[in-house]
Amino acid sequence: MTLKIALKELKEIVREGRFRITAITLFALLLAALFVSKSYYTSVNAQHSEAKKNARSEWVEQGQKNPHSAAHYGTYAFKPKYPLSLIDNGVDKYTGVSIYLEAHKRNEAQYAAAQDQTALSRFGDLTPDFVLIFIVPLFIILIGFNAFTRERESGTLRLLKSQGVSTWKLTMGKWLGIFLPVLFIVIPVYVLAALFLANIKDYGQFSLWALTLLFGVYLIYYAVFINITLFVSSRFKKSNLAFVTLLGIWMVSCLAMPKISTAIADKLYPYPTQVEFEEQVAADKKKGLDGHNPWNTEAKKLEEETLKKYGVDSVQQLPFNWDGFLMQEGEKHTADIYFKHYQLLKDTYVNQTNVYRSTAALSPFLPTRFLSMAICRTDYTSHWDFATAAENYRIELVGKMNGDMAANSKYGDWDYLADDKLWSSVPDFQYEPASYTTVIRQNTSNLITLLAWLLLSFAALYGAVTQMKTI
Amino acid sequence: MLNHTIKYEWLNLLRDRWVMILLILFLGITVFAVRNGKEKVEDRMATITKEKEKMAKLDRRMAAEIDSLHKNLKPAPAARQDSRALDKIGWNAPRVVAMDAQPLAVVSTGQSDLFTHYSKPKIYGEAYTLGFSELSNPVQLLFGSFDLAFVCIYLLPLLVLGFSYNILSSEKESGVLRLTLAQPISLYQWLFGKLLLRFFILTVIVVASILFSLTIFDIDWMGNMGAAMKLILLVTVYIFFWFLISFLINLLGNSSGSNAVTLIAVWVVFVLLIPSIISQTANSFYPVPSRTIMIHEYREAKALAEKKADEILKTYYREHPEYAPKDTTQQNQYSWWLGNFAASDVINQSVQPVLDDYNEALNKQQSWVNRLRYLSPAILLQDGLNDLAGTSPAHYTDFRNQVIAFANTWRHYFTPRMFNNEKMRAEDFGSLPTHSYSSAQVPSHYNADLMGLLFFLGLALAGSLWAYRRNSFERIVSM
């Protein structure tokens, strides 16, 4: 019975001009988004691997230098782009692409794409996720808003009831009648995306499993929207009112709620400004050990302690170059300061994330948005993870430079030069993103919220249709 | 007769609770949006003020110390710790170069969440390394802010459509249309009159809500009447455009339900789809030049210049006789700095072409993309509002240039004095160069945006005339 109703609904929907136009437009949009994103992804990836190669050769071929000068010269870590970013570019546009790694200083990632683009980019880009998350729910509303009101307006609902059709079966039929067209549009995109991704050379981290998970999340999201649509349609007498109400719901959950959450998160847990942050770091640095300033009180103290430890009475008699040692101790000290301040920043970010997690209870858009970005590795957490890895690499690189200077040169001998043997002994920066198990664990709350939306909206729909009046 | 029907329409609307709901809803949304904008602008101005106060305090402290050194109230410190050294002032007491908020900055967040609003350039450092990105949670940037611009661009059209999607179809569906048209009036004029009336009511509500919100949040729009009028004009034209679209769709003679669906589709196309399609295709077909490649070229040029720097230092004095020390009997205490400046000048000169090339490519790309804004009224409105709020990309580019120029001024205040081996005096604090922000250099897009919107208005009007002519009277009137 349910299937029969579904088929009838499907036939009715397909025969309507409105459906055909919107379905074809939607499908075309998704395809266009996929193709355009693919070309964007390929060109960005090419730039990335070229940049990475350049950075390495700059480092290795920097010529003879004092190791500490080399640490100042530094190198770059470039953020890799992951295959699934082709579906959802997440916050990638707003986070920098490269981090400059140098002695004494932890730098923020630079050159976020949005900063070089015009204000137009703030409208959003036509990427597959834009269509999947904003437009498909509109499509659901468009084909489903009059599912019940139409029957009621034409009086057929009463006829159906008199035939003894259970309202729940009728509802399930209508549910499938909306879900199947959505599925027909989404599945080809899924298959095509899988083909694209499997054929991109050097696709690294792509797994079909993740892509499937991603589409699974979207399908749950659509199910929630179908439930809401049918719920509203069953409660209203007139199609017009049902349509306007649904549109209002879409607007609030997809457009307004994200922005309102942002306002709340920003109000409760504001970020420091860039200059404030830098000054806090500088103030802490001033208090402690300065590797370049041997007259600094902390440096004097360390000198006394070290001399005592080695039982000598001047730094010249130490078995290593005091300058290099002091520099490395200073480096450790600044690294600790950065760690402390970035930890504070991270606390703010975690608090903000928790705000979004609680407002997710008011909009199915939010958990879907966050899950989608997380699976595509384009969320803020992935960026943090990369920045932390780059910082660890920086500490290692600078440590190696200072260590070489301490071990192989004499105190006061700033003319000591190392060469490419030392440079190439530093391994190239390699970054492995967090495993999917970790990603899922980090997003359990989003997953639970989305599933709660699914169950509660089903329950609400069930409650509504079983009490539905036929007039 | 026409006046008569419009009068009844007016009375009808007055008794409709729709108008009341609309008023309250829009007022609430506007107040919330302006509050958000106000909060951002307040934060921005508060940090700038705090920085300037900190700077003034530091100036006073340094001046007092220098004064007591001059008057020999304190023992002379070692050269390395002498607070009168010019390099100490130039490095430790930088000026705050700030981008003050424009009077109507609350209207649109624009690019203000991406960039810092003040910078403290020191005597030494490359312009290239001056950072301007603001520390923020990128999720916030992705979601955007709930500001007045969002309300006007996205929500206002929906309000217009909700208010007018059935102006003809409902009359038809209730059967009143035939009665009305039995009177000696023209359908087009009558409908247009109805539309104008609704446009008038909604505009009054919108303008009143905006001005009310600005007033309660202490924004001096009356003192900036010109900008406020420009804002209202832009928003009014946008509202009228959407009314005309609704008029056009109504004239096609379909049912209320089908009108609603069509109008939403038009909204999706203009507000969501066209902007995102343009934005994405522009990036693909006319990409922003690669920063990663620029970094590489920059570093190559710099490494090359650094190798040459020693050689160049020698020629530096020859090329700048004005900097030649006047008193040659004593050694210049700033020789390390002066050497450094000379080297950095050379390095800056050799990397400048790389930066210039990049900026030129970027400008080209941006002006190309900017032209595409004429494809959607939503983009035009966004551009116009950013322009009025002083938060457009052009404003930030201009500010960056002002900072770079000031960094130069700052250093050039010190270099001649350093060559003369002078020291800072307490009274010199008054003569240090200062920066005051002005956005006068930024070319305004406002007029072009307004013309663009008027063009869309004309297009919609022509469309409605065409729809009226094309459809026979019978089709419009019949059920």
Boltz contact constraints between the chains, C-beta under 6 A:
constraints:
  - contact:
      token1: [A, 36]
      token2: [B, 280]
      max_distance: 6.0
  - contact:
      token1: [A, 36]
      token2: [B, 284]
      max_distance: 6.0
  - contact:
      token1: [A, 39]
      token2: [B, 284]
      max_distance: 6.0
  - contact:
      token1: [A, 40]
      token2: [B, 284]
      max_distance: 6.0
  - contact:
      token1: [A, 47]
      token2: [B, 290]
      max_distance: 6.0
  - contact:
      token1: [A, 47]
      token2: [B, 292]
      max_distance: 6.0
  - contact:
      token1: [A, 51]
      token2: [B, 292]
      max_distance: 6.0
  - contact:
      token1: [A, 54]
      token2: [B, 296]
      max_distance: 6.0
  - contact:
      token1: [A, 58]
      token2: [B, 299]
      max_distance: 6.0
  - contact:
      token1: [A, 91]
      token2: [B, 138]
      max_distance: 6.0
  - contact:
      token1: [A, 91]
      token2: [B, 139]
      max_distance: 6.0
  - contact:
      token1: [A, 91]
      token2: [B, 142]
      max_distance: 6.0
  - contact:
      token1: [A, 94]
      token2: [B, 138]
      max_distance: 6.0
  - contact:
      token1: [A, 94]
      token2: [B, 141]
      max_distance: 6.0
  - contact:
      token1: [A, 95]
      token2: [B, 138]
      max_distance: 6.0
  - contact:
      token1: [A, 111]
      token2: [B, 291]
      max_distance: 6.0
  - contact:
      token1: [A, 115]
      token2: [B, 114]
      max_distance: 6.0
  - contact:
      token1: [A, 116]
      token2: [B, 288]
      max_distance: 6.0
  - contact:
      token1: [A, 118]
      token2: [B, 366]
      max_distance: 6.0
  - contact:
      token1: [A, 118]
      token2: [B, 369]
      max_distance: 6.0
  - contact:
      token1: [A, 118]
      token2: [B, 370]
      max_distance: 6.0
  - contact:
      token1: [A, 118]
      token2: [B, 393]
      max_distance: 6.0
  - contact:
      token1: [A, 119]
      token2: [B, 386]
      max_distance: 6.0
  - contact:
      token1: [A, 119]
      token2: [B, 393]
      max_distance: 6.0
  - contact:
      token1: [A, 120]
      token2: [B, 279]
      max_distance: 6.0
  - contact:
      token1: [A, 121]
      token2: [B, 279]
      max_distance: 6.0
  - contact:
      token1: [A, 123]
      token2: [B, 275]
      max_distance: 6.0
  - contact:
      token1: [A, 123]
      token2: [B, 276]
      max_distance: 6.0
  - contact:
      token1: [A, 123]
      token2: [B, 279]
      max_distance: 6.0
  - contact:
      token1: [A, 124]
      token2: [B, 276]
      max_distance: 6.0
  - contact:
      token1: [A, 125]
      token2: [B, 276]
      max_distance: 6.0
  - contact:
      token1: [A, 125]
      token2: [B, 279]
      max_distance: 6.0
  - contact:
      token1: [A, 125]
      token2: [B, 280]
      max_distance: 6.0
  - contact:
      token1: [A, 126]
      token2: [B, 276]
      max_distance: 6.0
  - contact:
      token1: [A, 126]
      token2: [B, 277]
      max_distance: 6.0
  - contact:
      token1: [A, 126]
      token2: [B, 280]
      max_distance: 6.0
  - contact:
      token1: [A, 130]
      token2: [B, 276]
      max_distance: 6.0
  - contact:
      token1: [A, 239]
      token2: [B, 257]
      max_distance: 6.0
  - contact:
      token1: [A, 240]
      token2: [B, 256]
      max_distance: 6.0
  - contact:
      token1: [A, 240]
      token2: [B, 257]
      max_distance: 6.0
  - contact:
      token1: [A, 243]
      token2: [B, 260]
      max_distance: 6.0
  - contact:
      token1: [A, 258]
      token2: [B, 143]
      max_distance: 6.0
  - contact:
      token1: [A, 259]
      token2: [B, 143]
      max_distance: 6.0
  - contact:
      token1: [A, 259]
      token2: [B, 144]
      max_distance: 6.0
  - contact:
      token1: [A, 259]
      token2: [B, 146]
      max_distance: 6.0
  - contact:
      token1: [A, 260]
      token2: [B, 146]
      max_distance: 6.0
  - contact:
      token1: [A, 262]
      token2: [B, 140]
      max_distance: 6.0
  - contact:
      token1: [A, 262]
      token2: [B, 143]
      max_distance: 6.0
  - contact:
      token1: [A, 263]
      token2: [B, 36]
      max_distance: 6.0
  - contact:
      token1: [A, 263]
      token2: [B, 146]
      max_distance: 6.0
  - contact:
      token1: [A, 271]
      token2: [B, 135]
      max_distance: 6.0
  - contact:
      token1: [A, 271]
      token2: [B, 136]
      max_distance: 6.0
  - contact:
      token1: [A, 273]
      token2: [B, 47]
      max_distance: 6.0
  - contact:
      token1: [A, 274]
      token2: [B, 116]
      max_distance: 6.0
  - contact:
      token1: [A, 274]
      token2: [B, 134]
      max_distance: 6.0
  - contact:
      token1: [A, 274]
      token2: [B, 135]
      max_distance: 6.0
  - contact:
      token1: [A, 277]
      token2: [B, 135]
      max_distance: 6.0
  - contact:
      token1: [A, 349]
      token2: [B, 137]
      max_distance: 6.0
  - contact:
      token1: [A, 352]
      token2: [B, 137]
      max_distance: 6.0
  - contact:
      token1: [A, 380]
      token2: [B, 138]
      max_distance: 6.0
  - contact:
      token1: [A, 380]
      token2: [B, 139]
      max_distance: 6.0
